[in-house]
Amino acid sequence: MNLTDSVWMLFSVVVFGACCGITASGFLRRIDETDALMKHAAKPLPDDIRGILRDRTIMRMIAARFALNLLGMMAGGISMLTVKRGYDISDGQALIFVLSQYTASSVMSPVFSKLAAKIGPRRTVLVAFLHSGLIILLWCFAPKEYHLIYPLAIFFVFGSTTIAAWNSVGPYFLLAVPEEKRNSTSVCTSFFDGALSGLCAMCIAPQLLRLGAYLAAGEPGLLRYRIYYMLTIPFFIAGFFVVRMLVPLSDEKRHRLVTYRRWIMMRVRCRRQA
């Protein structure tokens, strides 16, 4: 039994993930929570939602987040299925690609944070979306024979895409949405870019996979998945134009992104000294 198929390997991954979660919880405990959400939650939600539907900036942001999550699930989410069935590898061997994904998220997080502070969250959202397109392109030209480095690179890009989205969508939300609308806007975004995009991905991706298998004429291996990713290209093109419609932030608001980060770090230092 090799290392990737070992029970101890699986156990080590679980323990490592639990340690990371506990460590992250310790950092989160040091940040003071605001009572603004409780105050906004007391207001009638339907009136706020009607105001959101008339707000061009917020509606474009919701549409962009929907497109970003949908393509992320259709491109990155199917990657694990592609590498397992396309190359016929075991679950234990596939663990290394999960580690590659989360390593990329850890390594690239400060990079995309600095990028968002320098060029603005809107442009960083575009970078994240283009990373999803890179995943599609890499799978379209994936080799028939299994080579470890190639899928490792794809999952590294997938992890970079995820962290780039997190480090840009959140700051854009804080800077673009007025404080009095954040509670109702978060409800709308949770529905559209969470539940609705997930439901759409569950409906669209299986149909494209079936179509890919049909066009591959039942040939086993990677061909059906290559065709699947080729079929996702129109969704990528449409999503790119949706994300591109994000309303640019003014230089003054963009500068506040750095101010927010410094303010959080200052609060953490104050709690440590206390």
C-alpha positions as a Markdown table, in Angstrom:
| # | Residue | x | y | z |
|---|---|---|---|---|
| 1 | Met | 0.0 | 0.0 | 0.0 |
| 2 | Asn | 1.6 | 3.3 | -1.1 |
| 3 | Leu | 1.5 | 6.6 | 0.8 |
| 4 | Thr | -1.5 | 8.1 | -1.0 |
| 5 | Asp | -3.7 | 5.0 | -0.4 |
| 6 | Ser | -2.7 | 4.7 | 3.3 |
| 7 | Val | -5.3 | 5.2 | 6.0 |
| 8 | Trp | -2.8 | 7.1 | 8.0 |
| 9 | Met | -2.5 | 9.5 | 5.1 |
| 10 | Leu | -6.2 | 10.2 | 5.2 |
| 11 | Phe | -6.1 | 10.6 | 8.9 |
| 12 | Ser | -3.2 | 13.1 | 8.7 |
| 13 | Val | -5.2 | 15.2 | 6.2 |
| 14 | Val | -8.2 | 15.3 | 8.5 |
| 15 | Val | -6.0 | 16.2 | 11.5 |
| 16 | Phe | -4.2 | 18.9 | 9.6 |
| 17 | Gly | -7.5 | 20.4 | 8.4 |
| 18 | Ala | -8.9 | 20.4 | 12.0 |
| 19 | Cys | -5.7 | 22.2 | 13.3 |
| 20 | Cys | -6.1 | 24.8 | 10.6 |
| 21 | Gly | -9.7 | 25.4 | 11.5 |
| 22 | Ile | -8.9 | 25.7 | 15.2 |
| 23 | Thr | -6.0 | 28.2 | 14.4 |
| 24 | Ala | -8.3 | 30.3 | 12.2 |
| 25 | Ser | -10.9 | 30.4 | 15.0 |
| 26 | Gly | -8.4 | 31.8 | 17.3 |
| 27 | Phe | -7.6 | 34.7 | 15.0 |
| 28 | Leu | -11.3 | 35.3 | 14.4 |
| 29 | Arg | -12.0 | 35.6 | 18.1 |
| 30 | Arg | -9.7 | 38.6 | 18.4 |
| 31 | Ile | -11.8 | 40.7 | 16.0 |
| 32 | Asp | -14.6 | 42.7 | 17.6 |
| 33 | Glu | -18.0 | 42.1 | 16.0 |
| 34 | Thr | -20.3 | 45.1 | 15.2 |
| 35 | Asp | -23.9 | 45.4 | 16.2 |
| 36 | Ala | -24.8 | 47.1 | 12.9 |
| 37 | Leu | -26.2 | 43.8 | 11.5 |
| 38 | Met | -28.6 | 43.4 | 14.4 |
| 39 | Lys | -29.9 | 46.9 | 13.9 |
| 40 | His | -30.4 | 46.5 | 10.2 |
| 41 | Ala | -32.1 | 43.1 | 10.7 |
| 42 | Ala | -34.8 | 44.8 | 12.7 |
| 43 | Lys | -35.9 | 46.8 | 9.6 |
| 44 | Pro | -38.5 | 45.4 | 7.1 |
| 45 | Leu | -36.6 | 43.4 | 4.5 |
| 46 | Pro | -39.0 | 43.7 | 1.5 |
| 47 | Asp | -38.6 | 47.5 | 1.4 |
| 48 | Asp | -34.8 | 47.2 | 1.3 |
| 49 | Ile | -35.0 | 44.5 | -1.4 |
| 50 | Arg | -37.1 | 46.8 | -3.6 |
| 51 | Gly | -34.4 | 49.4 | -3.2 |
| 52 | Ile | -31.7 | 46.9 | -4.1 |
| 53 | Leu | -33.5 | 45.9 | -7.3 |
| 54 | Arg | -33.4 | 49.6 | -8.4 |
| 55 | Asp | -29.7 | 50.0 | -7.6 |
| 56 | Arg | -27.6 | 49.5 | -10.7 |
| 57 | Thr | -24.3 | 49.0 | -8.8 |
| 58 | Ile | -25.6 | 46.3 | -6.5 |
| 59 | Met | -27.5 | 44.4 | -9.2 |
| 60 | Arg | -24.4 | 44.2 | -11.3 |
| 61 | Met | -22.4 | 43.1 | -8.4 |
| 62 | Ile | -24.9 | 40.3 | -7.7 |
| 63 | Ala | -24.9 | 39.2 | -11.3 |
| 64 | Ala | -21.1 | 39.2 | -11.4 |
| 65 | Arg | -20.9 | 37.1 | -8.2 |
| 66 | Phe | -23.4 | 34.7 | -9.7 |
| 67 | Ala | -21.4 | 34.3 | -12.9 |
| 68 | Leu | -18.1 | 33.9 | -10.9 |
| 69 | Asn | -19.5 | 31.2 | -8.7 |
| 70 | Leu | -21.3 | 29.4 | -11.5 |
| 71 | Leu | -18.2 | 29.2 | -13.7 |
| 72 | Gly | -16.1 | 28.3 | -10.7 |
| 73 | Met | -18.3 | 25.3 | -10.0 |
| 74 | Met | -18.6 | 24.3 | -13.7 |
| 75 | Ala | -14.8 | 24.6 | -14.3 |
| 76 | Gly | -13.1 | 24.0 | -11.0 |
| 77 | Gly | -15.7 | 21.8 | -9.4 |
| 78 | Ile | -15.7 | 19.2 | -12.2 |
| 79 | Ser | -11.9 | 19.1 | -12.2 |
| 80 | Met | -11.8 | 16.4 | -9.5 |
| 81 | Leu | -14.2 | 14.2 | -11.4 |
| 82 | Thr | -12.2 | 14.8 | -14.6 |
| 83 | Val | -8.8 | 13.8 | -13.0 |
| 84 | Lys | -10.3 | 10.7 | -11.3 |
| 85 | Arg | -12.3 | 9.3 | -14.2 |
| 86 | Gly | -10.4 | 10.7 | -17.0 |
| 87 | Tyr | -7.1 | 9.3 | -15.8 |
| 88 | Asp | -8.6 | 6.5 | -13.7 |
| 89 | Ile | -6.8 | 7.2 | -10.4 |
| 90 | Ser | -7.9 | 6.3 | -6.9 |
| 91 | Asp | -9.4 | 8.6 | -4.2 |
| 92 | Gly | -6.1 | 8.4 | -2.3 |
| 93 | Gln | -4.1 | 9.5 | -5.2 |
| 94 | Ala | -6.5 | 12.4 | -5.8 |
| 95 | Leu | -5.8 | 13.8 | -2.3 |
| 96 | Ile | -2.6 | 15.4 | -3.6 |
| 97 | Phe | -4.6 | 17.6 | -5.9 |
| 98 | Val | -6.8 | 18.8 | -3.0 |
| 99 | Leu | -3.6 | 19.7 | -1.1 |
| 100 | Ser | -2.3 | 21.5 | -4.2 |
| 101 | Gln | -5.5 | 23.5 | -4.3 |
| 102 | Tyr | -5.4 | 24.6 | -0.7 |
| 103 | Thr | -1.7 | 25.2 | -0.9 |
| 104 | Ala | -2.3 | 27.6 | -3.7 |
| 105 | Ser | -5.0 | 29.4 | -1.7 |
| 106 | Ser | -2.6 | 29.9 | 1.2 |
| 107 | Val | 0.3 | 31.0 | -0.9 |
| 108 | Met | -1.6 | 33.3 | -3.2 |
| 109 | Ser | -3.8 | 34.9 | -0.6 |
| 110 | Pro | -1.3 | 37.7 | 0.3 |
| 111 | Val | -0.5 | 38.2 | -3.4 |
| 112 | Phe | -4.1 | 38.8 | -4.4 |
| 113 | Ser | -4.7 | 40.9 | -1.3 |
| 114 | Lys | -1.9 | 43.3 | -2.4 |
| 115 | Leu | -3.2 | 43.2 | -6.0 |
| 116 | Ala | -6.7 | 44.2 | -4.8 |
| 117 | Ala | -5.3 | 47.0 | -2.8 |
| 118 | Lys | -3.2 | 48.2 | -5.8 |
| 119 | Ile | -5.5 | 47.9 | -8.8 |
| 120 | Gly | -8.9 | 47.7 | -7.0 |
| 121 | Pro | -11.3 | 44.9 | -6.2 |
| 122 | Arg | -13.2 | 45.2 | -9.5 |
| 123 | Arg | -10.2 | 44.4 | -11.6 |
| 124 | Thr | -9.2 | 41.6 | -9.2 |
| 125 | Val | -12.6 | 40.0 | -9.7 |
| 126 | Leu | -11.8 | 40.0 | -13.5 |
| 127 | Val | -8.5 | 38.4 | -12.7 |
| 128 | Ala | -10.3 | 35.7 | -10.7 |
| 129 | Phe | -12.7 | 35.1 | -13.5 |
| 130 | Leu | -9.9 | 34.8 | -16.1 |
| 131 | His | -8.3 | 32.2 | -13.9 |
| 132 | Ser | -11.5 | 30.1 | -14.3 |
| 133 | Gly | -11.1 | 30.5 | -18.1 |
| 134 | Leu | -7.5 | 29.3 | -17.7 |
| 135 | Ile | -8.8 | 26.1 | -16.0 |
| 136 | Ile | -11.0 | 25.5 | -19.0 |
| 137 | Leu | -8.2 | 26.0 | -21.5 |
| 138 | Leu | -5.8 | 23.7 | -19.6 |
| 139 | Trp | -8.3 | 20.9 | -19.6 |
| 140 | Cys | -9.2 | 21.3 | -23.2 |
| 141 | Phe | -5.5 | 20.6 | -24.1 |
| 142 | Ala | -4.8 | 18.1 | -21.4 |
| 143 | Pro | -2.7 | 15.1 | -22.4 |
| 144 | Lys | -4.2 | 11.6 | -22.8 |
| 145 | Glu | -1.6 | 10.0 | -20.6 |
| 146 | Tyr | -1.5 | 10.8 | -16.9 |
| 147 | His | 1.4 | 13.1 | -15.8 |
| 148 | Leu | 1.3 | 14.3 | -12.2 |
| 149 | Ile | 2.5 | 17.8 | -12.9 |
| 150 | Tyr | -0.2 | 18.8 | -15.3 |
| 151 | Pro | -3.3 | 18.2 | -13.0 |
| 152 | Leu | -1.3 | 19.6 | -10.1 |
| 153 | Ala | -0.9 | 22.9 | -12.1 |
| 154 | Ile | -4.6 | 22.9 | -12.8 |
| 155 | Phe | -5.6 | 22.5 | -9.2 |
| 156 | Phe | -3.1 | 25.2 | -8.2 |
| 157 | Val | -4.8 | 27.5 | -10.6 |
| 158 | Phe | -8.2 | 26.5 | -9.1 |
| 159 | Gly | -7.0 | 27.3 | -5.6 |
| 160 | Ser | -5.7 | 30.7 | -6.9 |
| 161 | Thr | -9.1 | 31.4 | -8.5 |
| 162 | Thr | -10.9 | 30.7 | -5.2 |
| 163 | Ile | -8.7 | 32.9 | -3.1 |
| 164 | Ala | -8.7 | 35.7 | -5.7 |
| 165 | Ala | -12.5 | 35.7 | -5.7 |
| 166 | Trp | -12.6 | 35.9 | -1.9 |
| 167 | Asn | -10.0 | 38.6 | -1.7 |
| 168 | Ser | -11.8 | 40.8 | -4.2 |
| 169 | Val | -15.6 | 40.2 | -3.9 |
| 170 | Gly | -15.7 | 40.9 | -0.2 |
| 171 | Pro | -13.9 | 44.3 | -0.4 |
| 172 | Tyr | -15.9 | 45.3 | -3.4 |
| 173 | Phe | -19.1 | 44.6 | -1.4 |
| 174 | Leu | -17.9 | 46.7 | 1.5 |
| 175 | Leu | -16.9 | 49.6 | -0.7 |
| 176 | Ala | -19.8 | 49.6 | -3.2 |
| 177 | Val | -22.8 | 48.9 | -0.9 |
| 178 | Pro | -23.9 | 51.6 | 1.5 |
| 179 | Glu | -23.9 | 50.5 | 5.2 |
| 180 | Glu | -27.6 | 50.7 | 5.5 |
| 181 | Lys | -28.1 | 48.3 | 2.6 |
| 182 | Arg | -25.6 | 45.7 | 3.5 |
| 183 | Asn | -27.9 | 43.4 | 5.5 |
| 184 | Ser | -30.5 | 43.1 | 2.8 |
| 185 | Thr | -27.8 | 42.9 | 0.1 |
| 186 | Ser | -26.1 | 40.1 | 1.8 |
| 187 | Val | -29.4 | 38.2 | 1.9 |
| 188 | Cys | -29.8 | 38.7 | -1.9 |
| 189 | Thr | -26.2 | 37.7 | -2.7 |
| 190 | Ser | -26.4 | 34.6 | -0.5 |
| 191 | Phe | -29.5 | 33.5 | -2.5 |
| 192 | Phe | -28.2 | 34.4 | -6.0 |
| 193 | Asp | -24.5 | 33.6 | -5.8 |
| 194 | Gly | -25.0 | 30.7 | -3.4 |
| 195 | Ala | -28.2 | 28.8 | -3.7 |
| 196 | Leu | -29.2 | 29.8 | -7.3 |
| 197 | Ser | -25.7 | 29.5 | -8.8 |
| 198 | Gly | -25.3 | 26.1 | -7.2 |
| 199 | Leu | -28.7 | 24.9 | -8.5 |
| 200 | Cys | -27.9 | 26.1 | -12.0 |
| 201 | Ala | -24.5 | 24.3 | -11.9 |
| 202 | Met | -26.2 | 21.1 | -10.8 |
| 203 | Cys | -28.6 | 21.4 | -13.7 |
| 204 | Ile | -26.2 | 22.5 | -16.5 |
| 205 | Ala | -23.0 | 20.5 | -15.7 |
| 206 | Pro | -24.6 | 17.0 | -15.8 |
| 207 | Gln | -26.3 | 17.8 | -19.1 |
| 208 | Leu | -23.0 | 19.0 | -20.6 |
| 209 | Leu | -21.3 | 15.9 | -19.3 |
| 210 | Arg | -23.9 | 13.7 | -20.9 |
| 211 | Leu | -23.5 | 15.6 | -24.2 |
| 212 | Gly | -19.7 | 15.2 | -24.0 |
| 213 | Ala | -20.1 | 11.5 | -23.4 |
| 214 | Tyr | -22.4 | 11.2 | -26.4 |
| 215 | Leu | -20.1 | 13.2 | -28.7 |
| 216 | Ala | -17.2 | 11.1 | -27.6 |
| 217 | Ala | -19.1 | 8.1 | -28.9 |
| 218 | Gly | -18.6 | 6.2 | -25.6 |
| 219 | Glu | -14.8 | 6.3 | -25.8 |
| 220 | Pro | -13.3 | 5.9 | -22.3 |
| 221 | Gly | -10.8 | 8.3 | -20.9 |
| 222 | Leu | -10.3 | 12.0 | -21.0 |
| 223 | Leu | -12.0 | 12.8 | -24.4 |
| 224 | Arg | -15.6 | 13.3 | -22.9 |
| 225 | Tyr | -14.3 | 15.7 | -20.3 |
| 226 | Arg | -12.3 | 17.7 | -22.9 |
| 227 | Ile | -15.5 | 18.1 | -24.9 |
| 228 | Tyr | -17.3 | 19.1 | -21.7 |
| 229 | Tyr | -14.9 | 21.9 | -21.1 |
| 230 | Met | -15.1 | 23.0 | -24.7 |
| 231 | Leu | -18.9 | 23.2 | -24.2 |
| 232 | Thr | -18.4 | 25.5 | -21.2 |
| 233 | Ile | -16.5 | 28.1 | -23.3 |
| 234 | Pro | -19.8 | 30.0 | -24.3 |
| 235 | Phe | -20.7 | 30.2 | -20.6 |
| 236 | Phe | -17.2 | 31.7 | -19.9 |
| 237 | Ile | -17.6 | 34.3 | -22.6 |
| 238 | Ala | -21.1 | 35.3 | -21.4 |
| 239 | Gly | -19.9 | 35.5 | -17.8 |
| 240 | Phe | -16.9 | 37.6 | -18.7 |
| 241 | Phe | -19.2 | 40.3 | -20.1 |
| 242 | Val | -21.3 | 40.1 | -17.0 |
| 243 | Val | -18.3 | 40.5 | -14.7 |
| 244 | Arg | -17.0 | 43.3 | -16.9 |
| 245 | Met | -20.2 | 45.3 | -16.2 |
| 246 | Leu | -19.2 | 45.8 | -12.6 |
| 247 | Val | -19.4 | 49.5 | -11.8 |
| 248 | Pro | -15.8 | 50.8 | -11.2 |
| 249 | Leu | -15.0 | 52.2 | -7.8 |
| 250 | Ser | -13.8 | 55.7 | -7.4 |
| 251 | Asp | -10.2 | 56.3 | -6.4 |
| 252 | Glu | -11.3 | 57.5 | -3.0 |
| 253 | Lys | -13.2 | 54.3 | -2.3 |
| 254 | Arg | -10.5 | 52.1 | -3.7 |
| 255 | His | -8.0 | 53.8 | -1.3 |
| 256 | Arg | -10.2 | 52.9 | 1.7 |
| 257 | Leu | -9.5 | 49.2 | 1.0 |
| 258 | Val | -6.1 | 49.6 | 2.5 |
| 259 | Thr | -7.6 | 51.6 | 5.3 |
| 260 | Tyr | -10.0 | 48.8 | 6.3 |
| 261 | Arg | -7.2 | 46.3 | 6.4 |
| 262 | Arg | -5.0 | 48.5 | 8.5 |
| 263 | Trp | -8.0 | 49.2 | 10.8 |
| 264 | Ile | -8.5 | 45.5 | 11.4 |
| 265 | Met | -4.9 | 44.8 | 12.1 |
| 266 | Met | -4.8 | 47.7 | 14.5 |
| 267 | Arg | -7.8 | 46.3 | 16.4 |
| 268 | Val | -6.1 | 42.9 | 16.6 |
| 269 | Arg | -2.9 | 44.5 | 18.0 |
| 270 | Cys | -4.9 | 46.5 | 20.6 |
| 271 | Arg | -6.6 | 43.3 | 21.8 |
| 272 | Arg | -3.2 | 41.6 | 22.1 |
| 273 | Gln | -1.8 | 44.4 | 24.2 |
| 274 | Ala | -4.9 | 44.5 | 26.4 |
